């Protein structure tokens, strides 16, 4: 094991405090604007990689990160539902007006599916559930998509780190490939939606 990695592992908390940190990371990454400064996906992949070095079990890690991601989406939705119009007037939100517009456009064009895909798109991850709440999306529909995406995120990202084996570089490479696959699926979905709407209009 590389010396820097050994030193880093030694300073990390153990047991419940370690899991609490990961819960907070996956939770805060899903909040509007706050998630922009939290590299949650990278940290969760790294946590999966650390499983091979004795930090936590993979199953427990997946459970914790999935729970944090789901809780973050639900809180983001609730903030949009209850306080959306007031929060948008704050300077911090106005400074990211373009990001809000992107999330609105994504939500309007893809509805419930936007909640699923946004989970894997860093810049609009926390904003899309917020916009869904602001737009009055039915809660049951939000919970359904948020639950599925949070579980998949909580399985895939720690899993990528774990599958990377003993090399952090391998884990990063797998994560990049996974991102490209998701991007291709998203593009295919957008094209499919566009084609359907084009034929309906004609």
ROTOR-381130 format. One record per residue (C-alpha): x negated, y negated, z. Coordinates in steps of 0.2 Angstrom, whole numbers, padded with zeros to 4 digits, always signed. Each point is the difference from the previous one (the first is absolute). Layout:
N
XYZ...
END
This chain:
202
+0000+0000+0000-0006-0017-0004-0007-0010+0015+0012-0015-0003+0015+0011+0000-0005+0009+0016-0002-0016+0009+0016-0006-0006+0009+0015+0005-0007-0001+0018+0007-0018+0002+0018+0005-0005+0013+0003+0013+0005+0018+0003+0017+0008+0003+0015-0010+0002-0009-0017-0002-0007+0005-0017+0018+0006-0006+0007-0016+0007-0013-0010-0011+0005+0010-0015+0019-0003+0004-0003-0019+0001-0010+0000-0016+0013+0009-0010+0014-0010+0008-0008-0018-0003-0005+0004-0018+0019+0002-0004+0005-0017+0007+0002-0016-0011-0016-0010-0002-0008+0008+0015-0003+0015-0011-0010-0010-0012-0015-0001+0012+0001+0018+0006-0009+0013-0011+0011+0014+0007-0001+0012-0015-0019+0000+0000+0000+0002+0019+0012+0014+0000-0010+0009-0014-0015-0002+0011+0009+0007+0015+0004+0015-0011-0018+0002-0004-0005-0001+0019+0011+0015+0003-0014+0010-0007-0011-0007+0014+0011+0004+0014+0011-0016+0001+0018+0006+0003+0009+0014-0009+0006-0003-0018+0018+0004+0004+0001-0012+0015-0008-0013-0011+0013+0002-0014+0014-0001+0013-0007-0016+0008-0003-0009-0016+0016+0005-0008+0009-0007+0016-0009-0016-0001+0004-0003-0018+0018+0004+0002+0001-0011+0015-0008-0014-0009+0012+0001-0015+0015+0000+0012-0006-0016+0009-0005-0009-0016+0018+0004-0006+0008-0006+0016-0010-0016+0000+0006-0003-0018+0018+0004+0005+0001-0010+0016-0013-0014-0003-0004+0000-0019+0006-0017-0005-0008-0008+0016-0017+0008-0002-0001-0004-0019+0000-0019+0006-0016+0003+0010-0016-0006-0007-0009+0017+0001+0014+0007-0012+0000-0015-0011-0019+0002-0003+0004+0017-0007+0014-0005-0011-0006+0009-0015-0001+0016+0010+0018-0002+0006+0005-0002-0018-0009+0015-0006+0009+0010+0014+0017-0007-0005-0003+0004-0018-0006+0018+0005+0015+0003+0011+0013-0008-0012-0006+0011-0014-0002+0016+0009+0012+0000+0015-0003+0014+0012-0014+0007-0010-0010-0016+0004-0001+0005+0018-0008+0016-0004-0012-0007-0013-0005-0015+0011-0006+0011+0013-0015+0004-0011-0002-0018-0007-0011-0010+0012+0005-0018-0003+0019+0003+0000+0000+0014+0013+0007-0010+0014+0010-0013-0010+0011+0012-0009+0010+0007+0015+0001-0018+0006+0008-0006-0017+0011+0015+0001+0007-0005+0017+0001-0018-0006+0010+0006-0015+0012+0010+0010-0005+0018-0005+0010+0013+0008-0009+0006+0016+0003+0019-0004-0008-0002-0017-0015-0009+0007-0003+0013+0013+0001+0014-0013-0013-0007-0011-0011-0007+0014+0000+0017+0009-0005+0010-0016-0014-0013-0005-0006-0001+0018-0002+0019+0002-0008+0001-0017-0012-0014+0004-0004+0008+0017-0004+0016-0008-0009-0005-0016-0012-0013+0007-0007+0009+0015+0000+0016-0011-0011-0009-0013-0013-0004+0013+0001+0018+0007-0002+0007-0018-0015-0011-0003-0010+0012+0011-0016-0005+0008-0003-0015-0011+0009-0017+0002-0004-0004-0018+0010+0016-0006+0014-0006+0011+0000-0017-0008-0001+0007-0017+0015+0011+0003+0010-0015+0007-0004-0010-0016+0006+0014-0011+0016+0002+0010+0003-0019-0002-0002+0002-0019+0012+0014+0000+0013-0010+0010-0003-0015-0012+0004+0011-0015+0016+0007+0008+0005-0018+0004-0003-0006-0018+0010+0015-0007+0014-0004+0012+0000-0019-0005+0000+0005-0019+0014+0013+0003+0011-0014+0009-0004-0012-0014+0005+0012-0014+0016+0005+0009+0005-0019+0002-0004-0003-0018+0011+0014-0007+0014-0006+0012-0001-0017-0007+0000+0006-0018
END
